[in-house]
Amino acid sequence: MLVLSRRPDQKIVFPSIGVTINVLKVRGGVAKIGIDAPRELEILREEVATNQGTATSSADRPSMLVNKSQHDLRNRLNTARLAVYLAQLQIHQGDNAEAAKTLETVVEGFKEAEKIMAAQRSPQKLRALLVDDDRNERELLASCLKSFGYDVETAGDGVEALEYLQEHQLPDVVLLDMAMPVCDGPLAVRHIRETPWMRNLKVFGVSGADPGEAGVAIGPEGVDGWFKKPLDPARMIGQIRQETFGSITTV
C-alpha cells in the first residue's frame, strides 16, 4: 500500500487516467481537496451523491463499458469516488486518523485504475493515416495519436492519401478531413470503397459539418464513424478503439 503525506499545494498525479488530487488547504479539522478528473469520473459532495443516488443507470452516462477491463476500470474509479465522499465526511467530523486511512483507499483505487488503463494499451502499435489540408491541425492531431501509441503517417489532401494507400501497406485506420481543395473527403471515400483491396479499410470522417451535409453515408459504402469539429481527442481515441472491433457509429 502506498502511503503519502502531502502539504497544501502539493499534488498526487495519475497520468494514465488523467486524475490529479491537489491538497488546497488544511485548517483545523477541515481539508480542502481539489480533484481534476475525466468527465467519466463524477466527483460530488457526499450530500449531493446521497440525494442523487449512486446507482445511476449506465445508459444515462457516457459509457466506457466495451469490455470487461473497462467495466473493472469504472468499478475502480467508482470505489475511489466513494472513498473521497467518506474521507470528506470523516474530516468534517474531526476523525482525521480514519480520513487518512480512507484517502489511502483513494490512492490505491487510482493506482489500480492506472494498471487497468496500461493493460488496455495494445502491445502492437496501430497504424493511422491522417489526412488534412490544414498543417497545424494535422500536426496537432498526429501528435495526439502518437501519444496514445499510434504510428502515424500524414497526407495533405485526398490525392496524397490515395497515393500513399496504393504504395504502402494499408494502415489500421484512416482519419479523413472532408473539406480539402484537392480531392476532398467524400471523393476519397468513394474511391476507397470502390477499390476491392481497400474497401474494408476503417475510415473515419472529420468535419465541422454533419455527414448528411458533407454528402457522406455512415456505413459500408461510406465512413465507419464521424468526428465533428471541434474534436474531443480522448473521446475520439476511445471511439476509434471501439470501432476496431466492428461497430459503426457517429459521434
ROSELO-998178 format. One record per residue (C-alpha): residue in one letter; x, y, z. Coordinates in steps of 0.02 Angstrom, whole numbers, padded with zeros to 5 digits, always signed. Layout:
AXYZ...
END
This chain:
M+00000+00000+00000L+00064+00173-00045V+00052+00298+00098L+00084+00481+00058S+00096+00639+00161R+00051+00797+00067R+00063+00980+00114P-00051+01117+00045D-00024+01147-00142Q+00056+00976-00164K-00021+00852-00284I-00041+00668-00320V-00046+00634-00507F-00112+00481-00601P-00060+00520-00781S-00130+00363-00863I-00308+00405-00812G-00294+00594-00810V-00328+00616-00623T-00241+00743-00510I-00276+00762-00324N-00223+00931-00254V-00218+00970-00068L-00276+01151-00071K-00290+01197+00112V-00284+01114+00284R-00356+01210+00430G-00410+01134+00594G-00513+00981+00559V-00553+01027+00379A-00452+00986+00223K-00495+01065+00056I-00455+00942-00084G-00462+00977-00271I-00483+00835-00395D-00455+00858-00581A-00529+00706-00669P-00604+00649-00836R-00789+00675-00868E-00820+00488-00846L-00774+00504-00662E-00907+00603-00568I-00847+00700-00416L-00987+00753-00298R-01005+00808-00118E-01070+00668-00007E-01238+00751+00024V-01264+00779-00163A-01220+00599-00202T-01341+00538-00068N-01483+00640-00141Q-01446+00584-00319G-01413+00404-00276T-01252+00320-00326A-01332+00185-00434T-01358+00290-00589S-01402+00191-00744S-01256+00170-00862A-01373+00220-01004D-01377+00395-00929R-01189+00417-00934P-01053+00418-01068S-01013+00234-01072M-00840+00159-01062L-00903-00019-01047V-00843-00100-01206N-00760-00248-01121K-00726-00323-00950S-00569-00221-00919Q-00666-00060-00945H-00800-00123-00828D-00664-00154-00699L-00596+00020-00731R-00764+00100-00695N-00780-00001-00535R-00609+00057-00476L-00649+00238-00513N-00817+00225-00428T-00736+00150-00273A-00612+00293-00267R-00753+00418-00287L-00850+00344-00141A-00692+00345-00035V-00674+00531-00069Y-00850+00559-00003L-00812+00459+00153A-00647+00548+00185Q-00731+00717+00171L-00863+00663+00297Q-00732+00596+00417I-00630+00756+00407H-00787+00858+00440Q-00820+00752+00594G-00641+00778+00654D-00589+00596+00631N-00426+00634+00542A-00347+00464+00575E-00489+00372+00488A-00491+00501+00350A-00307+00468+00317K-00343+00282+00300T-00487+00318+00183L-00379+00429+00073E-00257+00285+00059T-00402+00189-00020V-00424+00332-00144V-00241+00323-00193E-00248+00133-00209G-00404+00145-00316F-00322+00264-00437K-00164+00156-00442E-00269+00005-00490A-00359+00108-00622E-00190+00156-00694K-00142-00028-00707I-00304-00067-00799M-00277+00077-00920A-00099+00020-00953A-00160-00157-00987Q-00286-00092-01114R-00150-00017-01221S-00114-00133-01366P+00062-00206-01363Q+00062-00188-01552K+00053-00009-01614L-00093+00032-01726R-00053+00124-01887A-00153+00276-01937L-00158+00385-02093L-00210+00562-02052V-00273+00668-02198D-00299+00856-02175D-00250+01006-02280D-00227+01116-02126R-00047+01088-02072N-00071+01147-01893E-00223+01037-01862R-00137+00890-01948E+00020+00903-01841L-00075+00929-01678L-00189+00780-01708A-00042+00673-01763S+00047+00713-01600C-00109+00667-01503L-00124+00499-01592K+00060+00463-01563S+00041+00498-01377F-00091+00359-01374G+00029+00236-01454Y-00014+00253-01639D+00111+00254-01782V+00051+00399-01888E+00077+00447-02069T+00003+00607-02139A-00061+00672-02305G-00114+00848-02355D-00260+00802-02469G-00357+00658-02544V-00236+00633-02688E-00087+00613-02571A-00189+00495-02463L-00238+00383-02609E-00060+00380-02672Y+00000+00328-02500L-00129+00189-02490Q-00079+00123-02661E+00107+00122-02622H+00111+00061-02442Q+00036-00071-02330L-00139-00019-02280P-00150+00066-02109D-00268+00008-01973V-00368+00168-01984V-00386+00324-02091L-00441+00492-02018L-00503+00594-02165D-00546+00779-02164M-00695+00814-02277A-00659+00991-02340M-00498+00989-02441P-00457+01085-02600V-00381+00938-02695C-00485+00778-02695D-00597+00811-02546G-00651+00683-02416P-00811+00620-02498L-00720+00587-02662A-00578+00496-02573V-00705+00390-02478R-00792+00339-02639H-00627+00289-02718I-00579+00185-02566R-00746+00093-02562E-00743+00061-02749T-00569-00016-02741P-00587-00201-02693W-00425-00217-02594M-00460-00056-02499R-00647-00063-02471N-00638-00141-02296L-00519-00008-02232K-00577+00080-02074V-00611+00261-02123F-00670+00400-02007G-00734+00566-02068V-00680+00727-01983S-00780+00885-02016G-00867+01035-01941A-01024+00979-02033D-01139+00830-02011P-01121+00677-02126G-01277+00723-02224E-01215+00899-02255A-01049+00830-02316G-01135+00703-02429V-01059+00551-02345A-01151+00398-02280I-01113+00309-02117G-01094+00125-02158P-01009+00003-02278E-01020+00121-02428G-00961+00273-02331V-00864+00301-02171D-00858+00192-02015G-00878+00339-01897W-00890+00527-01891F-00799+00652-01780K-00868+00827-01781K-00756+00976-01750P-00708+01042-01627L-00635+00873-01584D-00632+00790-01414P-00466+00694-01433A-00492+00574-01288R-00667+00526-01344M-00607+00510-01524I-00468+00390-01475G-00588+00286-01372Q-00712+00277-01516I-00576+00226-01639R-00527+00083-01523Q-00707+00029-01509E-00734+00037-01697T-00583-00075-01723F-00692-00217-01656G-00827-00193-01786S-00964-00072-01732I-01018+00078-01834T-01068+00240-01752T-01075+00429-01762V-01000+00544-01630
END
